[in-house]
Amino acid sequence: MTTVRKGQAPAKLNRDEFHLRFMRKFYDPAFDAVSQELASVEDIAWKNYIDSHKAPITVKAGPGFADPDYDLSVEWKEAHDRLLAAEARQKDPATRSRVLVINASARNDGSCPGEISKSWRLSKMCEDVLHSENIETDLLDLSLLTSDYERHIRPCKACVSTAMPLCHWPCSCYPNHSLDQDNDWMNEIYERWVAAHAVIIITPTYWYQAPAVLKLMIDRLVCADGGNPDPSSTHGKEAEEAKALEQDWDYPKHLAGRAYGVVVHGDVAGIEPLRRSLTDWLDWMGFVDAGWNAKLDRYVGYYESYADSHATLDKDTAFLEEVRNVARSVASTVKLIRDGKLVQPDRKLSKPRPK
């Protein structure tokens, strides 16, 4: 087994630094009236931090897990059970087809920009088309990360790079209550991906790349591609155990077989590389592309005014129809997949270069 390398993590905060960081949440003078109560809460938070109370409420893993006696986080176990239920519904031929439409712009009129995004408008167009095809839609608006109170997608901690079995499905890195790393949105988002028969990502281009809100979600979906559904097999985050397990790991693709479409737009540069990176990622995950028309990148007002960009979008009727065609292509592909008429042509091939 390879050596687990150590020596990067800093020491825990001292009490004074912890106090400074804890109190930053209560900068508003409105909290002065409860300063004594806050001091009591801070004492508890300090103890939980020092004692590393990552998962303070646990339940025995029970039957079906490698170590039935292992203490699983209740929050992880509940998320795990919801994913199993969502997967059962998704595979039930009696259920309506369902498409997850993702608005990946960080801007909305409830935050600093004061105006809705073009991606939001395009997402609603796709939703309308899918409804006309009798397909249930789930519109995931990632801009809520910038406008909602205490909504987070926490960053991926890259457990997979230590060993794939250390990356749990769903992610067990969060919440970490001892570090105040809570209110993580991903458990809900995992369930929405699992419940869908297809996904359509609609995104602007930020500095040649994906918006941060989209990239955060993408990174946290690494556990869907090879992730370990049994944290008891590694007794939580025991790196040595995970490295040993990886020798015979089969890299399960938990979302494979779903269809996808992508719409990337921009104003100056970068749309093609972003579209390519998104489609390559979805291909790697085992998704089925809905055809050439479902992989779209276009400029909206090339080098034109930002202030007039919505009006420019209104005038580009060809682009608007191309976006509708993305939704139509995805709708057709979902029907073919569910009817058993379309399967991944390479799904049974053995991999000469296994990870």
Helices and strands as residue ranges (DSSP letters): H 15-23, G 24-26, G 29-34, H 35-50, E 58-60, E 71-73, H 74-91, E 98-103, H 118-132, E 136-141, H 144-147, G 159-161, G 164-166, G 177-179, H 186-195, E 198-204, H 212-220, G 221-224, G 231-234, H 239-246, E 259-266, H 271-284, E 288-289, G 292-294, E 295-299, H 309-315, H 317-338
